[in-house]
Amino acid sequence: MNSDIAIKVTNLKKYYPEHKAVNGISFEVGKGEIFALLGPNGAGKTTTVEILEGHRDRTSGEVSVLGYDPKLNAPEFRESIGIVLQETNLDPYLKVEEIMTQFAGFYKNPRNISELISITGLDSFRNYRYRKLSGGQKRRLDVAIGLIGDPELLFLDEPTTGFDPSARRDAWDMISELKNLGKTILLTTHYMEEAEVLADRFALMNNGFIGKIGTMDELRNSKNSTIKFDYNGNLDMIPENIREICSITNKKITIQSNMPTQTLSTLTLWALNENIDLQNLSVQAQSLEEIFLESIKESKTP
Ligand code: ATP
């Protein structure tokens, strides 16, 4: 396998007797990349990730993770990956440092515990018992445990579910730091903003298929910007070429444009000539959430 590729999946299928959970998907993840696997409930994400982790058999297809076939479950493979699950059951009475030491015992060459406590922002909590940690601190510890064997590849499942906005941002900083350490990360999350902030590339899954895959630029379609402003005036006053492409809800005007510079120029020239103040004027590139919702809508259209 190309040495720049961490994960290569070709025509992967997982059929249960009653359900085709994964329907022939193919993708690659480059080394050092954060790759987000996204999709609504039941899309097939967990099934795919569990096959990559070696925790589930596949029906057919080729899978290579760091050059290993996960289904063979080689010890070298297990040492090269780290898994951060959505929920972990740890001894509530053990202290952070004790838990880390316990896990370090499972590896031949574990990472330095103090260093890991520091990377994951747990310095002030190293002597806290597990039961005294907040949800966000527990999640940090989960990540620290996932990193203890110094894996090349980390599977991060819903890393910030249940976090408050500030804890979420701290977690994003920590995950970005892992990228700086050269780790490859396969991320699953239901928070589109999180994926957009963290990931280099995205695969949008639905019904066992990958509908779209690529970087943000590659995923954005031609209608790549949204212009919005509030307008109380007479709609007939708006230039015809703008009126034709805008939608109006509750005195808020939204324009989807694949030529935002030109559209904005027409709009602002008109407003200046008419002495109109375009209240709350904003221009935004298409977000991952918009792309995600569009992709699901497309997959439902016969
Ligand atoms: P979520 O976001 O809700 O976690 P997901 O994208 O991870 O969803 P999967 O857990 O991979 O989805 O499930 C995909 C489909 O396969 C679902 O319809 C699920 O019911 C089905 N499925 C998963 N595990 C099994 C199983 N062991 N036996 C039968 N069907 C299963």
Boltz pocket constraint, residues with backbone or C-beta under 6 A from the ligand:
constraints:
  - pocket:
      binder: B
      contacts: [[A, 16], [A, 19], [A, 20], [A, 21], [A, 39], [A, 40], [A, 41], [A, 42], [A, 43], [A, 44], [A, 45], [A, 46], [A, 47], [A, 48]]
      max_distance: 6.0
